[in-house]
Amino acid sequence: MKLSTIARTRYTTKAFDPERRVPQETIDDLLTMLRHSPSSVNSQPWHFVVAGTPEGKARVAKGLHGGFAYNERKALDASHVIVLCARTGIPDAHLENILEQEERDGRFPLPDAKAGQRKGRLGYVNLHRYDQKDLQHWMEKQTYLALGTLLFGAATLGVDATPMEGFDFRLLDEELGLREKGFTSVVLVALGYRSDKDFNAKLPKSRLPAQTVLSFI
Ligand SMILES: Cc1cc2nc3c(=O)[nH]c(=O)nc-3n(C[C@H](O)[C@H](O)[C@H](O)COP(=O)(O)O)c2cc1C
């Protein structure tokens, strides 16, 4: 299928069929995509909590009350809900972890490559930590790349999805014990298959025209 066809036909699902589950093989494929999402200096400042059981989804739905109740059924009726989390800091141990993994994966064939990578990555982290003072925002930007990867991957595999920023971050962080582990929730993605009652499936896609958002130089 052409990429433009997928882009035009994927949409934000507003009602899922609670009876249908996404096959495990498809979920595994999507999780592999998530894990391989690109991030600045390969910083991977994220963690993904996968709720694939009624109990797990009910825990996520604890963050979907009050003003966010409009999203509750999406989480409960979806097959799976993924909580995309960002780190709340970048400790040295995380940077060393990445470096050691890169070494095991064979990324440093030349003698100075490892030290160069350590210095280069720390330079970017410190740029955001001290100079631009936007380390949290920078990590969340990386996490949103993973969101885009997941949404397009799901559409490619014929899985319907709902990205959700409409939830109570504090309640969900507490429920999942995220902050004590050095993470905070950023965005949710419900995955599953649309219900035939989903009004949004029948509405046409709407985007600003190409001449408004594209320039060619
Ligand atoms: C980061 C992000 C957060 C969103 N949050 C919600 C949400 O909480 N609930 C919801 O129903 N839709 C949510 N949406 C869906 C958007 O409204 C939707 O993507 C947009 O209107 C474009 O429509 P389409 O996805 O059907 O192409 C969100 C989308 C994104 C990308």
The ligand as an ORCA input file, in Angstrom:
! r2SCAN-3c Opt
* xyz 0 1
  C      -0.367     14.104     20.943
  C      -1.813     13.879     20.634
  C      -2.754     13.878     21.652
  C      -4.095     13.616     21.398
  N      -4.993     13.504     22.446
  C      -6.248     13.040     22.197
  C      -7.131     12.706     23.259
  O      -6.792     12.821     24.446
  N      -8.355     12.185     22.954
  C      -8.761     12.018     21.649
  O      -9.880     11.550     21.425
  N      -7.949     12.361     20.614
  C      -6.709     12.845     20.846
  N      -5.849     13.133     19.811
  C      -6.326     12.967     18.416
  C      -6.301     14.248     17.576
  O      -7.405     15.051     17.878
  C      -6.263     13.832     16.099
  O      -5.033     13.184     15.844
  C      -6.405     15.005     15.144
  O      -7.655     15.630     15.264
  C      -6.204     14.548     13.692
  O      -7.135     13.531     13.359
  P      -6.724     12.077     12.870
  O      -5.773     11.487     13.901
  O      -8.019     11.317     12.843
  O      -6.066     12.190     11.536
  C      -4.518     13.419     20.057
  C      -3.570     13.440     19.017
  C      -2.236     13.633     19.304
  C      -1.232     13.568     18.159
*
